[in-house]
Amino acid sequence: MTLFDAAEPGIDPGAASDAPPPGRTHLALTVAYDGAGFRGFAAQPDQRTVAGELQQALAQYLRDDVADVVGAGRTDAGVH
């Protein structure tokens, strides 16, 4: 038996609870950057932020809207 043994009742290895809905894709990126010139990580209106720049670059590259950029870490304005 393995952790996700398909023969075990109630276990469906393909049914991840965080799976994106149909038509959407989730990406995981590891990003390193110099914080100088940014106003923190989180997107803010009328401010240059890391998340805002990533969202804009991804939208341009993917030629589609990017709903959210979510960070697993935190960077305050001016930290570098």
Secondary structure per residue as TSV (DSSP state, phi and psi in degrees):
chain	resnum	aa	ss	phi	psi
A	1	M	-	360.0	141.8
A	2	T	-	-112.9	175.2
A	3	L	T	-57.2	-38.4
A	4	F	T	-117.9	60.1
A	5	D	-	-72.5	113.8
A	6	A	T	-63.2	-21.4
A	7	A	T	-76.1	-15.2
A	8	E	S	-79.2	127.4
A	9	P	T	-58.1	138.6
A	10	G	T	83.3	-1.7
A	11	I	-	-105.5	119.4
A	12	D	-	-127.5	99.1
A	13	P	T	-61.8	-19.4
A	14	G	T	-87.7	-2.5
A	15	A	-	-103.9	69.1
A	16	A	-	-74.0	135.9
A	17	S	T	-67.6	-22.0
A	18	D	T	-102.6	17.2
A	19	A	-	-65.5	139.5
A	20	P	-	-68.7	152.5
A	21	P	-	-67.3	161.5
A	22	P	T	-54.0	137.6
A	23	G	T	88.6	-3.7
A	24	R	-	-120.6	156.5
A	25	T	-	-132.1	138.9
A	26	H	-	-104.6	137.0
A	27	L	-	-120.5	146.0
A	28	A	-	-118.1	126.7
A	29	L	-	-125.6	145.3
A	30	T	-	-104.3	123.1
A	31	V	-	-125.7	133.5
A	32	A	-	-122.6	140.2
A	33	Y	-	-156.5	160.3
A	34	D	-	-91.1	120.0
A	35	G	-	-72.0	-10.0
A	36	A	T	-61.8	134.7
A	37	G	T	91.5	-3.4
A	38	F	-	-113.0	155.4
A	39	R	S	-104.8	49.3
A	40	G	-	96.1	-174.4
A	41	F	S	-90.5	-51.2
A	42	A	S	-62.0	137.9
A	43	A	-	-61.3	134.9
A	44	Q	-	-138.9	140.3
A	45	P	T	-59.5	137.6
A	46	D	T	61.3	22.0
A	47	Q	S	-129.2	144.4
A	48	R	-	-84.4	110.6
A	49	T	-	-124.5	161.6
A	50	V	H	-62.7	-49.1
A	51	A	H	-61.5	-39.7
A	52	G	H	-63.3	-42.7
A	53	E	H	-67.5	-41.5
A	54	L	H	-62.1	-44.3
A	55	Q	H	-61.8	-43.7
A	56	Q	H	-65.2	-44.5
A	57	A	H	-66.0	-41.8
A	58	L	H	-64.7	-41.7
A	59	A	H	-61.9	-40.1
A	60	Q	H	-68.1	-44.3
A	61	Y	H	-66.8	-44.6
A	62	L	H	-81.9	-12.6
A	63	R	T	54.7	45.3
A	64	D	S	-159.4	162.0
A	65	D	-	-67.0	144.3
A	66	V	-	-113.4	116.8
A	67	A	-	-66.7	-55.1
A	68	D	-	-145.9	145.9
A	69	V	-	-116.2	119.1
A	70	V	-	-116.7	131.1
A	71	G	-	-100.2	146.1
A	72	A	S	-96.3	-4.8
A	73	G	S	-123.5	-171.0
A	74	R	-	-142.8	136.6
A	75	T	-	-134.4	123.2
A	76	D	-	-83.7	160.0
A	77	A	T	-54.6	134.3
A	78	G	T	82.5	-2.7
A	79	V	-	-79.3	129.8
A	80	H	-	-160.3	360.0
